[in-house]
C-alpha cells in the first residue's frame, strides 16, 4: 500500500483519489475482512456488490487483464 489507511482521502484530486481507492481495495481484499463481511451481507447486497464490481472490471480491464489480475490465472484465455 502506498498510503496508510488513515491517510485515505477522497475528493481533493484525482491522484490522491486513485492512491486512496488502491489502498481501500487492498484493505477489502484481506481474508479476515472478506470472510466477516460475507457472513453479514444479504443476498440482495451480495448481488448488488457483484454486479457493480464486475461492471467496473469489464469497463476498465481487458479480458486478459481480468484473467491475469483478478482471477490470478497465469495463462489468460
GROMACS elastic network, one bead per residue, 0.5 to 0.9 nm:
[ bonds ]
;  ai    aj funct       b0    kb
    1     4     6  0.69831   500
    1     5     6  0.85119   500
    1    19     6  0.85198   500
    1    22     6  0.74979   500
    1    23     6  0.56478   500
    1    26     6  0.73113   500
    2    19     6  0.68510   500
    2    20     6  0.85651   500
    2    22     6  0.82521   500
    2    23     6  0.70664   500
    3     6     6  0.79474   500
    3     7     6  0.60009   500
    3     8     6  0.67219   500
    3    19     6  0.67333   500
    3    20     6  0.68290   500
    3    22     6  0.86206   500
    3    23     6  0.63117   500
    4     7     6  0.52480   500
    4     8     6  0.70390   500
    4    20     6  0.89461   500
    4    23     6  0.76142   500
    5     8     6  0.55329   500
    5    20     6  0.80077   500
    5    23     6  0.65983   500
    5    24     6  0.74776   500
    5    27     6  0.81060   500
    6     9     6  0.84991   500
    7    20     6  0.77064   500
    8    16     6  0.79180   500
    8    17     6  0.80347   500
    8    19     6  0.77177   500
    8    21     6  0.77648   500
    8    23     6  0.73421   500
    8    24     6  0.77826   500
    9    12     6  0.73837   500
    9    16     6  0.68597   500
    9    17     6  0.66230   500
    9    19     6  0.88071   500
    9    20     6  0.60088   500
    9    21     6  0.87030   500
   10    13     6  0.75566   500
   10    14     6  0.84762   500
   10    16     6  0.69374   500
   10    17     6  0.50162   500
   10    18     6  0.86209   500
   10    20     6  0.68865   500
   10    21     6  0.82002   500
   11    14     6  0.75562   500
   11    16     6  0.81253   500
   11    17     6  0.64883   500
   12    15     6  0.87113   500
   12    16     6  0.69663   500
   12    17     6  0.72697   500
   13    16     6  0.55828   500
   13    17     6  0.61441   500
   13    18     6  0.87475   500
   14    18     6  0.61211   500
   14    19     6  0.86541   500
   15    18     6  0.52254   500
   15    19     6  0.63238   500
   15    20     6  0.85706   500
   16    19     6  0.50569   500
   16    20     6  0.59136   500
   16    21     6  0.84449   500
   17    20     6  0.50578   500
   17    21     6  0.60085   500
   17    22     6  0.84735   500
   18    21     6  0.51826   500
   18    22     6  0.60723   500
   18    23     6  0.86047   500
   19    22     6  0.51516   500
   19    23     6  0.63224   500
   19    24     6  0.86554   500
   20    23     6  0.51075   500
   20    24     6  0.61012   500
   20    25     6  0.86578   500
   21    25     6  0.60457   500
   21    26     6  0.85188   500
   22    25     6  0.51884   500
   22    26     6  0.63117   500
   22    27     6  0.87299   500
   23    26     6  0.51312   500
   23    27     6  0.62756   500
   23    28     6  0.87190   500
   24    27     6  0.51403   500
   24    28     6  0.62655   500
   24    29     6  0.87421   500
   25    28     6  0.50433   500
   25    29     6  0.62790   500
   26    29     6  0.51107   500
   26    30     6  0.68889   500
   27    30     6  0.56302   500
   27    33     6  0.79446   500
   28    31     6  0.82721   500
   28    33     6  0.65828   500
   28    34     6  0.65747   500
   29    32     6  0.87254   500
   29    33     6  0.74018   500
   29    34     6  0.64835   500
   30    33     6  0.55072   500
   30    34     6  0.61534   500
   30    35     6  0.86893   500
   31    34     6  0.50959   500
   31    35     6  0.60637   500
   31    36     6  0.85182   500
   32    35     6  0.52792   500
   32    36     6  0.61295   500
   32    37     6  0.85737   500
   33    36     6  0.51610   500
   33    37     6  0.60060   500
   33    38     6  0.83519   500
   34    37     6  0.53175   500
   34    38     6  0.59170   500
   34    39     6  0.87278   500
   35    38     6  0.51866   500
   35    39     6  0.65347   500
   36    39     6  0.55572   500
   36    40     6  0.68621   500
   37    40     6  0.52088   500
   37    41     6  0.63506   500
   38    41     6  0.56033   500
   38    42     6  0.86731   500
   38    46     6  0.80127   500
   39    42     6  0.84196   500
   41    44     6  0.79183   500
   41    45     6  0.57249   500
   41    46     6  0.61463   500
   42    45     6  0.50841   500
   42    46     6  0.62182   500
   42    47     6  0.86132   500
   43    46     6  0.51169   500
   43    47     6  0.61730   500
   43    48     6  0.86209   500
   44    47     6  0.51341   500
   44    48     6  0.61396   500
   44    49     6  0.85537   500
   45    48     6  0.50901   500
   45    49     6  0.60086   500
   45    50     6  0.85122   500
   46    49     6  0.51626   500
   46    50     6  0.60941   500
   46    51     6  0.84490   500
   47    50     6  0.52785   500
   47    51     6  0.59935   500
   47    52     6  0.85132   500
   48    51     6  0.51257   500
   48    52     6  0.60226   500
   48    53     6  0.84311   500
   49    52     6  0.52444   500
   49    53     6  0.59612   500
   49    54     6  0.84179   500
   50    53     6  0.51513   500
   50    54     6  0.58744   500
   50    55     6  0.82469   500
   51    54     6  0.54385   500
   51    55     6  0.60425   500
   51    56     6  0.87433   500
   52    55     6  0.51365   500
   52    56     6  0.63955   500
   52    57     6  0.88116   500
   53    56     6  0.51723   500
   53    57     6  0.62837   500
   53    58     6  0.87019   500
   54    58     6  0.60719   500
   54    59     6  0.84698   500
   55    58     6  0.52078   500
   55    59     6  0.61186   500
   55    60     6  0.85935   500
   56    59     6  0.51039   500
   56    60     6  0.60064   500
   56    61     6  0.81920   500
   57    60     6  0.53135   500
   57    61     6  0.55363   500
   57    62     6  0.84102   500
   57    66     6  0.70779   500
   57    70     6  0.86952   500
   58    61     6  0.56907   500
   58    62     6  0.71826   500
   58    63     6  0.76963   500
   58    66     6  0.78721   500
   59    62     6  0.82387   500
   61    64     6  0.79466   500
   61    65     6  0.57496   500
   61    66     6  0.60543   500
   62    65     6  0.51049   500
   62    66     6  0.61864   500
   62    67     6  0.87518   500
   63    66     6  0.50228   500
   63    67     6  0.63490   500
   63    68     6  0.86272   500
   63    76     6  0.79978   500
   63    77     6  0.80579   500
   64    67     6  0.52308   500
   64    68     6  0.60470   500
   64    69     6  0.82730   500
   64    75     6  0.86125   500
   64    76     6  0.53324   500
   64    77     6  0.68746   500
   65    68     6  0.50520   500
   65    69     6  0.54359   500
   65    70     6  0.73375   500
   65    71     6  0.89717   500
   65    76     6  0.79507   500
   66    69     6  0.55162   500
   66    70     6  0.51129   500
   66    71     6  0.65491   500
   66    72     6  0.83975   500
   66    73     6  0.89706   500
   66    76     6  0.83803   500
   67    70     6  0.57801   500
   67    72     6  0.62158   500
   67    73     6  0.55397   500
   67    74     6  0.80776   500
   67    75     6  0.79813   500
   67    76     6  0.53604   500
   67    77     6  0.73873   500
   68    71     6  0.58742   500
   68    74     6  0.59926   500
   68    75     6  0.71725   500
   68    76     6  0.60071   500
   69    72     6  0.52804   500
   69    73     6  0.75322   500
   70    73     6  0.81150   500
   72    75     6  0.89440   500
   72    76     6  0.89786   500
   73    76     6  0.60288   500
   73    77     6  0.89169   500
